[in-house]
C-alpha cells in the first residue's frame, strides 16, 4: 500500500514539492494581511532583519487588541523596544492608529499584547 502511494506521488505532474528541512513554507499572498484566528488579522512585519507577525483583533466600534510575535517563534521578552514601532505599522496596515500610551504586556509565550492598542 505504501509503495503504491509513493509511486502515485512521484507520477503526479511535477512530482512531490521539494523543500529543504527547516526552510519556511511560502504561501500565496505573503506580505498581505490575512486571517489567522477567527476575529484576528495577521500582518507580517520586519524590523532590522527580524520577521514578526502582528495579530490585530477585528472589533466593531471598539479599540482593537494587538499581539506581536516573532515569526521564528523566539521570545520577544528582551525586545520591548520594538513594540511601539511594530504597533504603529500593524495598526496602520489595517486602517487604524496605534495608541502608544497603553502599556504592553508580555505573555507567557514571549509575545507582547497591547489591549485596545489599535484605534
C-alpha positions in Angstrom: 0.0 0.0 0.0 2.8 2.4 0.9 4.6 1.6 -2.3 1.5 2.4 -4.3 1.1 5.8 -2.6 4.8 6.7 -3.1 4.6 5.7 -6.8 1.5 7.7 -7.3 3.1 10.7 -5.6 6.1 10.6 -8.0 3.9 10.1 -11.0 1.9 13.2 -10.3 2.7 16.1 -12.6 5.6 17.9 -11.1 6.2 15.1 -8.5 6.4 16.0 -4.9 7.4 19.5 -4.0 11.0 19.7 -2.8 11.8 21.7 0.3 14.9 21.8 2.4 14.4 20.9 6.1 13.8 23.9 8.2 13.0 26.1 5.2 10.0 28.3 5.8 6.9 27.5 3.7 5.9 30.3 1.4 2.2 30.9 0.9 0.4 32.8 -1.7 -0.3 36.4 -0.7 2.6 36.6 1.7 3.1 40.2 2.7 -0.6 40.9 2.8 -2.9 41.0 5.8 -4.5 37.6 6.1 -6.9 36.0 8.6 -5.4 33.7 11.3 -7.6 33.0 14.3 -11.2 33.8 14.0 -11.6 37.5 14.8 -7.9 38.4 14.1 -6.0 39.6 11.1 -2.3 38.7 10.7 0.1 41.4 9.4 3.6 40.3 8.5 6.2 42.9 9.6 10.1 43.2 9.6 12.4 45.3 11.7 16.2 45.2 11.5 16.2 41.9 9.6 13.9 40.1 12.0 10.4 39.0 10.9 7.4 39.5 13.1 3.7 38.8 12.9 1.2 41.2 14.3 -2.3 40.0 15.0 -5.0 42.7 15.3 -8.4 41.8 16.6 -11.4 42.8 14.5 -13.9 44.6 16.7 -16.7 46.9 15.6 -16.8 50.3 17.4 -14.1 49.4 19.9 -10.3 49.6 20.1 -8.7 46.5 18.6 -6.3 44.4 20.6 -2.8 43.8 19.3 -0.5 40.8 19.7 3.1 40.9 18.4 5.1 37.7 17.9 8.4 36.8 16.3 7.8 34.7 13.1 10.6 32.2 14.2 8.8 31.6 17.5 11.5 33.0 19.7 10.6 35.1 22.8 10.3 38.8 22.5 11.0 39.3 26.2 14.1 41.4 25.5 12.6 43.3 22.6 10.1 45.6 24.2 11.8 48.5 22.4 10.2 47.4 19.1 6.6 47.2 20.4 5.8 50.8 19.5 7.3 50.7 16.0 5.6 47.3 15.2 2.4 48.5 16.7 2.3 51.7 14.6 3.0 49.6 11.4 0.5 46.9 12.2 -2.4 49.2 13.1 -1.7 51.3 10.0 -1.9 48.2 7.8 -5.5 47.6 9.0 -6.5 51.2 8.8 -6.2 52.1 12.4 -3.7 54.1 14.6 -1.6 52.8 17.4 -2.1 54.2 20.9 1.4 54.2 22.4 0.1 55.4 25.7 -1.1 52.0 26.6 1.2 49.6 28.4 2.3 46.4 26.6 2.0 43.1 28.5 4.5 40.2 28.0 2.6 37.0 27.6 3.8 33.6 28.8 4.7 32.6 25.2 7.1 35.5 24.8 4.7 37.7 22.7 3.7 41.2 23.5 0.0 42.2 23.8 -1.5 45.7 23.9 -5.1 45.6 24.9 -7.0 48.2 22.8 -3.8 49.2 21.1 -5.3 49.9 17.7 -7.9 52.7 17.5 
